[in-house]
Structures are given as C-alpha cells and as structure tokens.
Amino acid sequence: MDSSLKRLYDPSTIAVVGPSPNRQNLATIILDNLIRAADDGSLKAKVYAVNPLYDECLGLKCRRVLDSGTDLVIIAVPSRLAVDYLTMAQDSGAGTAIVISGGFSESGGKSLRPMIHGIRVLGPNTIGIVDTSSGINTLFLPRFKKASDGTELRSIPDPKKGNVSIIAQSGGISVSLYDELLSSGMGIRALTCLGNSDDIDAAEVIEYFADDSLTDLIALYLEGVNDGRKLMNSVSRASSKKRVIAMIAGISDAGKRATSSHTGSIVKNSDVYFAAIKQAGALAVNDYRDFIALIKSYQMLGEVKGRGVAILTNSGGAGVLAADEAMTRGMSVPPLHDRLISLKENGTLPSIASVENPVDVSASGDDKSIVSVYRSLLDFDDIDSIVIISTHYPPGVTDSLPSAIASLRKEHMKPTVAVELGKSQWSYKIRDLYDANGLPSVDSPQQASHILALLYSMSKAKPTWHPVSETNVATIYPGTHIEPEISEFLTQFGFKSPKWRWIDEESDLDKIEYPISLKVFSDRLVHKTEAGAVKVDIKDRNDAIFAYRQFRERFGGERVYAQEMVRGVEVRVGILSDDTFGKYVDIGIGGTLTELLKDHSTRVAPVDINEVIEMLGELRAAQLLMGYRGRESADVRSLAKSISALSIWAASYNKLMEIEINPLIVNATGSYAVDVRATVEF
C-alpha cells in the first residue's frame, strides 16, 4: 500500500484552508463534517482551520499559516489563492493535499502539475474523499436543504460503512453514486473523486484499495485516461485480489485518428476501452442504472455461479420480459413443469397458474403460494439464481412478502433479485422492504435478468493482460507497404504467403498456373475491389489477358501481379494505435463484407493464443472456421498462434502505425495473407 496515499486517507492531522463564519462556505461545510466526525468518535485525526481573515470558525481558532508536517491539507479557496496555499503546504512539509478549488485545466486554465513538488495532490476541481474507516468526509454539499415551502429535507446521507470503494472522475457522478447507495441502506468503504488528476490518478488509487483489507469491490467511473496501459496494470493487479467493475463514459470517436484501413473505420474508441477493462479482469458497463444496481446487488448477493435462472411472477407479461432478457444475455431458463406440477395438484397454486419457467402464480396467487414456489426453486441444482416479480396489486400480496422471501434466501444463499413495478406509494414501500431485508430490488423485469447475467460474468472475469516485454524487434523501412512483398515479411510469424509473380507483359501470363487472382500494385488503392483493381478466380489465360488489358487501360503504368488463388474462410486482422492504450488487435470477418457486417472483436496488444481463440469465438461467423455445414475445418490453433506472434511484434515496434491483413484466407493447411497493408512512421 502506497504510504503517501495512506496520509491522504488515514491522516493524523488535517488542516482545512478557507473556512469562514458563512455556513454556506465550502470549506466551512467540510470543517463541520470533520468536527462532527471527531465528536462522534469516527475521526481520530486532529483538525484545525486556516484563514487569516477570521479569528475563529465553528468554535476553532483560525490560524494564519499551516503547521509543519501536516498530513493532509484541504484547500477550498478561489483558484488564485489555491496555488499560494499549495505552495505553503509544500514549504511546510505537508504530506498530501486535496485541492477542492476549480478554475484550472478543466475550464481552460493552467494545470497544477508543474508546480507540485514533494507533496501528493488529489484534484484540483474535486469534491475530495470519504473514508468510512478513518472518518474523513470532505464533501462540501449541505446535508439538509430547505424546500420552497420551508420544509427542511435531507440532501445527502451521512457516511455508513460498507465494502465498496468508489473511484470516479466526476464530482457529480461521485455524489450521485454515494447518495443512491447510502439512501438504499447500503454502505461504502470509501469514495474518491479524482478531479483533474494533476497528480494522483485513477491507477494509483486503484492500487491503494487493491491492498485494502476492508474493500471487497472497487467501482470505477471513467471518462478518460491519459495512460491506458498503466490503468490496465493497476486494474489487473486489483482484479487478481477482488472484484472490479467500471462504468465508461465520454469516449466518443470525435478525436479518433483517421486511418486508411477497414479496421480504422470499424473499431470505436469505446471498443478499445471495453476490451482493455475486460483484459484487466474487470467488468465494464455503460448504463448508470445498471452500474448502481450491480454495486448494490453484488454487496447483497455476491456472485452468480451458473447460467440457470428461474423466474417467479404473478404477472405473466413481466415474466416473459424477464425470460427474454435472460436468454438474450446468455443465461438459460430451464423447464420446471415436471418439478412443480405437484404444487397445482395439491392446491398450493391456483388452477390457472403456470408452472413452466417463468412460473406465473397469476393474480389469484398470494404470499403463501409465492413463498411455496420460491422454497421449491431454492432446492433445484440447475437453478443458480432467481428473479421474483411479485407485483403488489393483487389483494393476496402483502407487505410481509419481502421479509418472508428474504428469510428463505438467507438459509440457501441463492442469488435473488426482486422486481416491484410501479411508482405508487406501495411500489416504493415494497422495494424499500426488499432492500432493507438484503435483497436488491429494481423496477424493471429486464434489468433484473441483466443484473444476474452481469453477476455471472463477474464470476468468470479474470485478468489476462500481460504487458509486452522488450524483445528483438523486426523492422520495416518507413512508408506504406502493400502485398505481395509485405506478405512475405509476415511469414516469420507463421502466416503463409500465396505464390505470386509480376505481370509486366501479356506473355508473362503463359508462365503461371491457374486459377489466379490478378491485382493492381498501388498503395493509393485502399479498397481494391471497389476500385476495380482486382479480379479473382481467373481460370484461364484468355480471361487473364482480358483482365490485364482492362487494368492497363484504367490504371496506366501501375504494375500488375498474379497471385495464387487460395480458398477458405476470409478473416480480417488489423492492428492499429489508440492514443490511450497503444496498439490494439481487431479480428473480424474479412473480404468485401468487412464494413457491411462489422462482425469483429477487439483486444489491446499483445494477446496470447488463448485470447485470440476467444476473440474468434466471439464472432458471429465463428462457425465458418469450425467447418460449417460439412466444410473443412480451419486450423484455428495455427491461426491464433500467428496472430498472437504478430501482436507481440506490433506492440513492441513503436514505429508501426497500422497493419491490416484483409483478407486472410484460412483453411485446413494454414492462414494465407492474401492482401496486406502496413504503415510505418518515418
């Protein structure tokens, strides 16, 4: 654990810079939080105030300067003064500082980074931290606010201990997550708002909580990262010890570098982010409601160990929605009729009930019938999790049901998500009762199934990321390279180069074996098929001469070459550079259908053989490689080995901008680099 960050989260002395008699002053609110925490015994640190304009604030004497060696200095003053106090903190030997103040790089101003020396700084432009172990709470938001009718309402909950550490790059999202979780009866281990990250960044905070025994789950909100590989290293280390989930936002393609390949037009920035998080062993989501529900459900339920889902409802339509979503998310909905029919036969369930899966007790069902079915479901080995949709509308359903379901669940510990539909007072009451009894509640059948699928995915997540090590790197001279010459370079990685020869005059067509492809050699032609610069499956000399003459007429002095006609499955392999994560690999369907189908899978380079096999399996066209409808199976293992070797080289060779093999013809005898394009920096 980083000792410098320990002084941030568990200091022995804290200075708050900028409080005043004004109770709405941000520094005053922070100071009030700390004083209350000290009074109730949750904060052990010594706290003092710094403001030369006032003698005292909240009963504490205001000092003019900082004490020597203060562990944590919280700076909440205008940006023009924040720099002076940061300098004072450094000069006084302070260990850490939280710069709450905004007005720096986030709004067009200067970064604090150049002026940070000998001190660790969180921010600027941050709401700071909450640490429920040490008692620190730097949230500068009022706990209560008055409504227009004069009623005073709770605005933000007080801290409560839990096991999730939240790390976020947004103050607003930080507070919203904090509010939603604590208002649902949950607790947190810690909250960290990174702000501008001029010094302390997400990777360092992740590393800190990876070593924290009180943290079971790390929840990340990421809007952008400067050093993607550093982040991957930290998340990989953390996910080898505990679970990590991430919500990713603000990664549109607006700033994406233009490329000259099919890969560059298909892969989105978000594809690379999600791939990076997956390789690091974390689970990524992009929906705020799912993120909240996932944090809440994991704390209450833990992981889901298998795919089998049972759906118990008193609303047939809602059950169907949940079942459809479960299947869409890769879960299974096993048949239950034979195992539950006795409940109808003995009168436990009404005659109109359905004992399939979903199990629909109908509107005639009551608490007793729902509990009876739930008890049976808990005993089935092929049921790994349960969605219960017990709308409160039927007269036989009461507010005693949540506690009854929760009691049974605690005996069997089978993950269960409760759904209560509607916005009435009863709807809110039932959801609150489920939450209070340790069962996560949501207001959507589809979300319940989705959350269980995500919890199952979490159980399978593991880090596969291995940074590239220094190696002897084969080099290519600068410029743009195209086949057939570059395809011969690829043979060192295990790819095969189809036989070829230059066709400089028609008589050269007498010296080759047919069938062939005839192609124009030009680095200006990215899409040869669309440009009419390639003719495939030419079976004899006459057809070859006809095509050759067309090329001469259309493309003038460009050279032409003949290439052996190779048959098999067309795959595309592209390796490009991302500004955040460096080189990444993208595999997809190849040939002329590449951009139409957009069937592809992405990972940050390098990738090992097993990762490549996993990527190939993610393609909708994967069955083509396995011998679809009696066709010969491709040598997938050899293909994966070659792509892995290429990715290791590409990740090591900084001058490579991009390389694409499209198509790569794969069959039982190997992988043939039929069309290749590579760009190397000067």
C-alpha positions in Angstrom: 0.0 0.0 0.0 1.3 3.4 -1.0 2.4 5.2 2.2 1.9 8.6 0.7 -1.7 7.8 0.0 -2.1 6.5 3.5 -1.5 10.1 4.7 -4.4 11.1 2.4 -7.0 8.5 3.6 -5.8 8.0 7.2 -4.0 11.2 8.3 -3.2 12.0 11.9 -3.5 15.8 11.3 -5.8 17.7 8.9 -5.8 21.4 8.0 -8.9 22.9 6.4 -8.0 26.1 4.4 -10.6 28.7 3.8 -13.5 28.3 6.4 -15.4 31.4 7.5 -18.5 32.3 9.6 -20.6 31.8 6.5 -22.3 28.4 6.9 -22.6 28.0 3.1 -18.8 28.4 2.6 -17.5 25.2 1.1 -14.5 25.0 3.5 -16.9 25.6 6.4 -19.1 22.7 5.4 -16.0 20.5 5.1 -14.8 21.6 8.5 -18.2 20.9 10.0 -18.2 17.4 8.6 -14.8 16.7 10.2 -15.8 18.2 13.6 -19.0 16.1 13.7 -16.9 13.0 12.8 -14.5 13.8 15.6 -17.3 14.4 18.1 -18.9 11.0 17.4 -15.6 9.3 17.6 -15.3 8.1 13.9 -12.5 10.6 13.2 -9.3 10.3 15.3 -7.3 12.9 13.4 -6.5 16.3 14.9 -8.3 19.0 12.8 -7.5 22.7 12.6 -8.6 25.7 10.5 -6.5 28.1 8.4 -7.9 31.5 7.4 -6.0 34.8 8.3 -9.2 36.8 7.8 -11.0 35.4 10.9 -10.2 34.6 14.5 -12.3 31.5 14.7 -14.7 29.3 12.7 -17.2 26.8 14.2 -15.5 27.2 17.6 -12.0 26.5 16.3 -9.3 29.2 16.3 -8.3 30.1 12.7 -4.6 30.0 12.1 -2.7 32.2 9.7 -0.3 29.5 8.5 -0.1 25.8 8.3 1.6 23.7 11.0 4.8 22.0 10.0 4.4 18.4 8.7 0.6 18.3 8.5 -0.6 15.0 6.9 -3.5 16.4 4.9 -4.3 19.9 3.8 -7.7 20.5 2.3 -7.7 23.6 0.2 -11.1 25.1 -0.6 -10.5 28.7 -1.7 -10.6 30.5 -5.1 -8.1 29.2 -7.6 -5.9 32.3 -7.4 -5.4 31.7 -3.7 -5.3 27.9 -4.0 -1.9 28.0 -5.7 -0.4 30.1 -2.9 -1.7 27.7 -0.2 -0.5 24.7 -2.2 3.0 26.3 -2.2 2.7 26.9 1.6 1.7 23.3 2.1 4.8 22.1 0.2 7.1 24.5 2.1 5.7 23.4 5.4 6.4 19.7 4.7 2.8 18.6 4.3 2.3 15.1 3.1 -0.8 15.3 1.0 -3.3 17.9 -0.2 -6.8 17.9 -1.6 -7.4 20.9 -3.9 -11.2 21.3 -3.9 -10.9 24.6 -5.9 -11.8 24.7 -9.6 -10.8 27.0 -12.3 -7.8 25.1 -13.6 -7.3 23.0 -16.7 -11.0 21.8 -16.7 -12.1 25.3 -17.6 -9.2 26.4 -19.8 -6.8 27.4 -17.1 -3.4 26.0 -16.2 -2.6 22.6 -14.8 -1.2 22.4 -11.3 1.1 19.6 -12.3 4.2 21.7 -13.0 4.1 23.3 -9.5 3.7 20.1 -7.5 6.9 19.1 -5.8 7.4 16.9 -2.7 3.7 16.5 -1.9 0.9 14.3 -3.2 -2.2 16.1 -4.5 -5.7 15.0 -5.2 -7.5 17.3 -7.7 -7.9 20.1 -8.3 -11.6 20.5 -9.1 -12.7 17.7 -6.8 -15.2 17.0 -4.0 -12.4 15.0 -2.4 -12.9 11.8 -0.4 -15.0 10.0 2.1 -13.3 7.2 4.1 -15.6 5.4 6.5 -12.7 3.7 8.3 -10.7 6.8 9.2 -13.8 9.1 9.4 -12.8 11.6 6.8 -15.6 13.3 4.8 -14.6 16.3 2.6 -18.0 16.5 0.8 -18.8 20.2 0.7 -22.5 19.7 0.0 -25.1 20.7 2.6 -26.7 17.7 4.5 -30.1 19.4 4.6 -31.7 21.9 2.2 -34.9 23.9 2.6 -37.7 23.4 0.0 -39.7 26.4 -1.2 -42.4 25.6 1.3 -39.9 25.9 4.1 -39.6 22.2 4.7 -36.1 21.1 5.5 -35.2 17.9 3.6 -32.2 15.6 3.7 -30.0 16.4 0.7 -27.2 13.9 1.2 -26.8 10.9 3.5 -24.3 10.6 6.3 -21.4 8.1 5.7 -22.1 4.5 6.5 -19.5 1.6 6.5 -19.6 -0.9 3.6 -17.2 -2.8 1.4 -17.2 -1.0 -1.9 -14.6 1.6 -2.8 -15.8 4.1 -5.4 -13.2 5.9 -7.6 -14.7 8.4 -10.0 -13.6 11.1 -12.5 -16.7 13.2 -11.9 -17.8 15.1 -8.8 -21.5 14.9 -9.8 -21.4 11.2 -10.5 -19.4 10.6 -7.3 -22.1 12.3 -5.2 -24.9 10.6 -7.1 -23.4 7.1 -6.5 -22.8 7.9 -2.9 -26.4 9.2 -2.5 -28.0 6.3 -4.2 -26.1 3.6 -2.4 -26.4 5.0 1.1 -30.0 6.1 0.6 -30.8 2.4 -0.3 -29.4 1.3 3.0 -26.0 0.3 1.7 -22.7 1.4 2.9 -19.3 2.2 1.3 -15.7 1.7 2.2 -14.5 4.9 0.5 -15.3 7.4 -2.1 -12.6 9.2 -4.2 -13.3 11.9 -6.7 -10.2 12.3 -8.8 -11.0 15.7 -10.3 -8.4 16.8 -12.8 -5.9 14.2 -11.7 -3.0 16.6 -12.0 -1.0 14.3 -9.6 -2.8 11.3 -8.1 -4.6 9.4 -10.8 -7.0 6.5 -11.0 -4.3 3.8 -11.4 -2.7 4.9 -8.1 -6.0 4.9 -6.1 -6.9 1.5 -7.6 -3.6 0.1 -6.4 -4.2 1.6 -2.9 -7.6 -0.1 -2.5 -6.3 -3.3 -4.1 -4.3 -3.7 -0.9 -7.1 -2.6 1.4 -8.5 -5.5 3.5 -11.8 -3.6 4.0 -12.5 -3.4 0.3 -14.3 -6.3 -1.5 -15.4 -4.4 -4.6 -13.8 -1.5 -6.5 -16.2 0.5 -8.6 -14.7 2.8 -11.2 -16.3 5.7 -13.2 -14.0 6.6 -16.0 -14.4 9.4 -18.5 -10.9 9.3 -20.0 -7.4 8.1 -19.1 -4.0 9.5 -20.0 -2.0 6.3 -19.7 -4.2 3.3 -20.6 -1.6 0.7 -20.0 -0.8 2.0 -16.6 -4.6 1.7 -15.8 -4.7 -1.9 -17.2 -1.7 -2.9 -15.0 -3.4 -1.5 -11.9 -6.8 -3.0 -12.6 -5.2 -6.3 -13.4 -3.4 -6.3 -10.1 -6.6 -5.3 -8.2 -8.8 -7.9 -10.0 -6.5 -10.7 -9.0 -7.4 -9.9 -5.4 -11.0 -8.6 -5.5 -13.8 -7.7 -7.9 -13.6 -4.6 -10.1 -16.4 -3.0 -12.1 -16.2 0.0 -14.3 -18.7 2.4 -15.9 -17.2 4.0 -19.0 -18.3 7.3 -20.5 -17.1 10.2 -22.6 -15.1 8.1 -25.0 -16.7 9.0 -28.3 -14.9 8.8 -31.6 -14.7 12.6 -32.1 -11.0 12.7 -31.6 -10.1 9.5 -33.3 -7.2 9.5 -35.7 -8.2 8.9 -39.3 -6.8 5.6 -40.7 -6.5 4.1 -44.2 -7.8 0.7 -43.2 -11.1 -1.1 -42.8 -10.2 -1.7 -39.2 -9.9 2.0 -38.5 -13.4 2.6 -39.9 -15.0 -0.2 -37.8 -13.4 -0.1 -34.3 -14.8 2.6 -32.0 -12.8 4.2 -29.1 -15.3 2.5 -26.7 -14.4 -0.9 -28.2 -10.8 -0.5 -27.1 -11.8 0.8 -23.7 -14.2 -2.1 -23.0 -11.6 -4.6 -24.3 -8.9 -3.1 -22.0 -11.2 -3.3 -19.0 -12.1 -6.9 -19.8 -8.5 -8.0 -20.3 -7.6 -6.4 -16.9 -10.1 -8.7 -15.3 -12.9 -6.1 -14.6 -16.5 -6.0 -15.8 -17.5 -2.9 -17.8 -20.9 -1.4 -18.1 -22.1 1.8 -19.8 -25.5 2.3 -18.2 -25.8 4.3 -14.9 -28.8 2.3 -13.6 -27.1 -1.0 -14.3 -23.9 0.3 -12.5 -25.9 1.3 -9.4 -27.9 -2.0 -9.4 -24.7 -4.0 -9.9 -22.9 -2.4 -7.0 -25.9 -2.9 -4.8 -26.6 -6.5 -5.9 -23.0 -7.6 -5.5 -22.9 -6.3 -2.0 -26.1 -8.1 -1.1 -25.8 -11.3 -3.1 -22.2 -11.9 -4.2 -21.6 -13.6 -7.5 -23.9 -15.8 -9.6 -22.1 -19.1 -10.2 -24.1 -20.5 -13.1 -26.4 -19.6 -16.0 -29.6 -21.2 -14.8 -32.4 -18.6 -14.0 -35.8 -19.2 -12.6 -38.4 -16.5 -12.9 -41.3 -16.4 -10.4 -44.1 -13.9 -11.0 -47.7 -13.1 -10.6 -47.6 -11.1 -13.8 -47.3 -13.2 -16.9 -46.1 -10.4 -19.2 -43.5 -9.2 -16.8 -42.2 -12.8 -16.5 -41.9 -13.1 -20.3 -39.9 -9.9 -20.4 -37.5 -11.2 -17.8 -37.1 -14.5 -19.6 -36.4 -12.9 -22.9 -33.8 -10.7 -21.4 -32.1 -13.6 -19.6 -31.8 -15.6 -22.8 -30.6 -12.6 -24.7 -27.8 -12.1 -22.1 -26.6 -15.7 -22.4 -28.4 -17.2 -19.4 -30.6 -20.3 -19.5 -34.2 -20.6 -18.4 -34.6 -24.4 -17.6 -38.1 -26.0 -17.9 -39.7 -26.6 -14.5 -43.2 -28.0 -15.3 -42.5 -31.6 -14.2 -40.9 -30.5 -10.9 -43.6 -28.0 -10.0 -46.8 -29.6 -11.3 -47.5 -31.2 -7.9 -48.0 -27.7 -6.4 -51.0 -27.3 -8.7 -52.2 -30.8 -8.0 -52.2 -30.4 -4.2 -53.8 -27.0 -4.3 -50.8 -24.9 -3.3 -51.2 -23.0 -6.6 -54.4 -21.9 -8.2 -55.5 -24.0 -11.2 -54.9 -21.1 -13.6 -51.2 -20.9 -12.5 -48.4 -21.8 -15.0 -45.6 -23.9 -13.7 -43.3 -23.6 -16.7 -40.4 -21.1 -16.5 -41.4 -18.3 -16.0 -43.6 -19.6 -13.1 -46.8 -17.5 -13.1 -48.9 -17.9 -9.9 -51.3 -15.4 -11.6 -53.2 -12.6 -9.9 -55.0 -15.3 -7.8 -51.7 -16.1 -6.1 -51.0 -14.8 -2.6 -48.0 -14.6 -0.3 -48.2 -18.2 0.7 -48.3 -19.6 -2.9 -45.4 -17.3 -3.9 -43.3 -18.4 -0.9 -44.1 -22.1 -1.6 -42.8 -21.9 -5.2 -39.7 -19.9 -4.1 -38.9 -22.6 -1.5 -39.0 -25.2 -4.2 -36.9 -23.2 -6.6 -34.2 -22.9 -3.9 -33.7 -26.7 -4.0 -33.1 -27.1 -7.7 -29.5 -27.7 -8.6 -29.8 -26.3 -12.1 -31.3 -23.0 -10.8 -28.4 -20.7 -10.0 -30.3 -17.5 -9.5 -33.9 -16.3 -9.3 -35.9 -13.3 -10.4 -39.0 -12.7 -8.3 -41.7 -10.3 -9.8 -44.4 -10.1 -7.2 -46.4 -7.0 -8.1 -48.3 -5.7 -5.1 -51.6 -5.1 -6.9 -53.4 -8.5 -6.3 -55.2 -8.5 -2.9 -53.4 -11.6 -1.7 -49.9 -10.0 -1.9 -49.0 -8.1 1.3 -46.0 -6.2 2.6 -45.0 -9.3 4.6 -43.8 -11.0 1.4 -40.3 -9.3 1.2 -39.2 -10.5 4.7 -40.6 -14.0 4.1 -38.6 -14.3 0.8 -35.5 -12.8 2.4 -35.6 -15.3 5.3 -35.7 -18.3 2.9 -33.0 -16.8 0.8 -30.7 -16.4 3.8 -31.0 -20.1 4.5 -30.0 -21.1 1.0 -27.9 -18.1 -0.2 -29.2 -18.4 -3.7 -28.9 -15.0 -5.5 -32.3 -13.4 -5.9 -33.3 -10.1 -7.4 -36.7 -8.7 -6.7 -38.8 -6.7 -9.1 -41.6 -4.4 -8.0 -43.3 -2.4 -10.8 -44.9 1.0 -10.5 -44.5 4.4 -8.9 -47.2 4.3 -6.2 -46.5 4.6 -2.5 -46.9 0.8 -2.2 -44.4 0.3 -5.0 -41.8 2.3 -3.2 -42.6 0.6 0.1 -42.2 -2.9 -1.3 -38.8 -2.0 -3.0 -37.6 -0.5 0.2 -38.6 -3.6 2.2 -36.7 -5.9 -0.1 -33.6 -3.6 0.1 -33.9 -3.5 3.9 -34.1 -7.3 4.1 -30.9 -7.8 2.0 -32.5 -8.5 -1.4 -31.7 -6.0 -4.2 -34.9 -4.5 -5.8 -35.3 -3.0 -9.2 -38.3 -1.6 -11.1 -37.8 -3.5 -14.4 -38.0 -7.2 -15.3 -35.3 -6.9 -17.9 -32.9 -5.1 -15.6 -33.3 -7.9 -13.0 -32.2 -10.6 -15.6 -29.5 -8.3 -16.9 -28.1 -7.8 -13.4 -28.0 -11.6 -12.7 -26.2 -12.0 -16.1 -23.7 -9.4 -15.1 -23.1 -11.1 -11.7 -22.5 -14.3 -13.6 -20.0 -12.5 -15.9 -18.2 -11.2 -12.8 -17.7 -14.7 -11.5 -15.9 -15.5 -14.8 -13.8 -12.3 -15.0 -10.1 -12.8 -14.6 -7.1 -10.7 -15.7 -5.4 -11.9 -18.9 -3.4 -8.7 -19.6 0.3 -9.2 -20.0 2.4 -6.1 -20.9 4.7 -6.5 -23.7 8.3 -7.2 -22.7 11.4 -5.9 -24.5 12.3 -8.2 -27.4 14.3 -8.2 -30.6 12.0 -6.4 -33.0 12.0 -7.0 -36.7 11.9 -3.6 -38.5 10.4 -2.4 -41.7 11.6 0.7 -43.5 9.3 3.8 -43.2 6.4 4.3 -45.5 3.3 2.4 -46.7 3.8 -1.2 -47.6 1.4 -3.5 -49.5 1.3 -7.1 -50.7 2.8 -9.1 -52.2 6.1 -8.0 -50.8 4.9 -7.3 -47.2 3.1 -10.7 -47.1 6.5 -12.4 -47.3 7.5 -10.4 -44.2 4.6 -11.9 -42.3 5.8 -15.5 -42.9 8.1 -15.1 -39.9 5.0 -15.0 -37.7 3.6 -18.2 -39.2 1.4 -16.7 -41.9 1.7 -18.1 -45.4 2.3 -16.0 -48.5 0.5 -17.1 -51.6 2.6 -17.7 -54.7 2.9 -14.7 -56.9 4.8 -13.1 -59.8 4.9 -9.8 -61.6 2.9 -9.5 -64.9 4.8 -6.9 -66.9 3.5 -8.1 -70.3 0.9 -10.5 -71.6 3.4 -13.2 -72.3 4.0 -13.5 -68.5 0.5 -14.9 -68.2 1.8 -18.1 -70.1 4.2 -18.9 -67.2 1.7 -19.4 -64.3 -0.7 -22.0 -63.1 -4.4 -21.2 -63.0 -6.7 -20.3 -61.3 -5.3 -16.9 -60.1 -6.2 -13.5 -58.9 -4.9 -10.5 -60.9 -4.2 -7.3 -58.9 -3.0 -3.8 -59.5 0.0 -2.9 -57.3 -0.6 0.6 -55.9 -0.5 2.0 -52.3 -3.1 4.5 -53.4 -5.8 1.9 -53.6 -7.2 1.1 -50.2 -10.3 -0.7 -51.4 -9.2 -2.6 -54.5 -12.4 -4.3 -55.1 -14.4 -1.1 -55.2 -11.8 0.5 -57.5 -12.0 -2.4 -59.9 -8.3 -3.2 -59.3 -8.6 -6.9 -58.6 -10.0 -9.8 -60.5 -10.4 -13.1 -58.7 -10.8 -16.7 -59.7 -9.4 -16.3 -63.2 -9.4 -19.8 -64.6 -7.5 -19.5 -67.9 -5.1 -17.3 -70.0 -7.9 -15.7 -72.1 -9.7 -14.3 -69.1 -6.4 -13.2 -67.6 -5.4 -11.3 -70.8 -8.8 -9.6 -70.8 -8.4 -8.5 -67.2 -4.8 -7.4 -67.7 -5.8 -5.2 -70.7 -8.6 -3.6 -68.6 -6.0 -2.8 -65.8 -3.6 -1.2 -68.3 -6.4 0.9 -69.7 -7.7 2.1 -66.3 -4.6 2.3 -64.2 -1.9 3.3 -66.7 1.6 2.5 -65.7 0.8 0.8 -62.3 2.4 -2.6 -62.1 0.2 -5.7 -62.1 0.8 -9.1 -60.4 -0.7 -12.5 -60.4 -1.4 -14.3 -57.1 -2.2 -17.9 -56.4 -6.0 -18.4 -55.9 -6.4 -19.6 -52.3 -9.8 -20.8 -51.0 -11.1 -20.8 -47.4 -12.7 -18.5 -44.8 -12.0 -14.8 -45.2 -10.8 -13.2 -42.0 -9.6 -9.7 -41.3 -6.8 -9.0 -38.8 -6.0 -5.4 -38.1 -3.5 -3.8 -35.6 -3.8 0.0 -35.0 -2.7 2.5 -32.4 -5.0 4.1 -29.9 -4.0 7.3 -28.2 -4.8 5.9 -24.8 -4.0 2.2 -24.9 -1.4 2.0 -27.6 -1.6 -0.9 -30.1 -4.7 -2.9 -30.3 -5.8 -6.0 -32.3 -9.1 -6.3 -34.1 -10.3 -9.5 -35.7 -13.4 -9.8 -37.9 -15.0 -11.2 -41.0 -12.9 -10.3 -44.0 -13.2 -9.6 -47.7 -15.8 -7.4 -49.2 -18.3 -7.9 -46.3 -16.0 -6.4 -43.7 -17.6 -2.9 -43.3 -21.1 -4.1 -44.0 -21.3 -6.8 -41.3 -19.0 -5.1 -38.8 -18.6 -8.5 -37.1 -15.4 -8.0 -35.0 -13.7 -8.5 -31.7 -11.1 -6.2 -30.1 -8.2 -6.5 -27.6 -5.3 -4.4 -26.5 -2.0 -5.8 -27.8 -0.3 -8.1 -27.1 -2.7 -11.0 -27.0 -1.8 -14.6 -26.3 -3.1 -17.7 -28.2 -6.0 -18.4 -25.9 -7.2 -14.8 -26.1 -7.1 -15.0 -29.9 -9.2 -18.2 -29.8 -11.6 -16.4 -27.5 -11.8 -13.4 -29.9 -12.5 -15.7 -32.9 -15.3 -17.4 -30.8 -16.9 -14.0 -30.3 -17.5 -13.6 -34.0 -21.0 -14.3 -35.4 -19.1 -16.0 -38.3 -17.1 -18.2 -35.9 -18.9 -21.4 -37.1 -17.4 -20.9 -40.6 -13.9 -21.6 -39.1 -15.2 -24.8 -37.4 -16.4 -26.5 -40.6 -19.9 -25.1 -41.1 -22.3 -27.5 -42.9 -19.7 -30.1 -43.7 -17.0 -27.7 -44.9 -13.4 -28.5 -43.9 -12.4 -27.0 -40.5 -9.7 -24.3 -40.5 -6.5 -24.7 -38.5 -7.7 -22.3 -35.7 -4.8 -23.1 -33.4 -2.2 -22.2 -36.0 -4.2 -19.0 -36.9 -4.3 -18.0 -33.2 -0.5 -18.6 -32.8 0.3 -16.4 -35.8 -2.0 -13.5 -34.7 -0.5 -13.7 -31.2 3.0 -13.5 -32.6 2.1 -10.6 -34.8 0.5 -8.7 -31.9 3.6 -9.2 -29.8 5.8 -7.7 -32.6 3.4 -4.9 -33.2 3.2 -3.9 -29.6 7.0 -3.8 -29.4 7.6 -1.9 -32.6 6.7 1.7 -31.8 7.1 2.9 -35.4 4.3 0.8 -36.7 1.2 2.9 -37.2 -1.1 0.2 -38.5 -1.1 -3.1 -40.3 -4.1 -4.9 -41.8 -4.5 -8.3 -43.4 -7.7 -8.4 -45.4 -8.5 -10.9 -46.4 -6.5 -13.5 -44.5 -7.7 -16.8 -46.2 -7.9 -19.5 -43.5 -8.2 -23.2 -44.3 -7.0 -26.6 -43.1 -3.5 -26.0 -44.4 -2.9 -22.6 -42.8 -3.5 -18.9 -42.9 -2.7 -17.1 -46.2 -2.0 -13.3 -46.1 -3.7 -12.5 -49.4 -4.0 -8.7 -49.1 -1.8 -6.7 -46.6 -1.3 -3.1 -45.9 1.1 -1.6 -43.4 2.2 1.9 -42.5 5.4 2.7 -40.7 6.4 6.2 -39.4 9.5 7.9 -40.7 
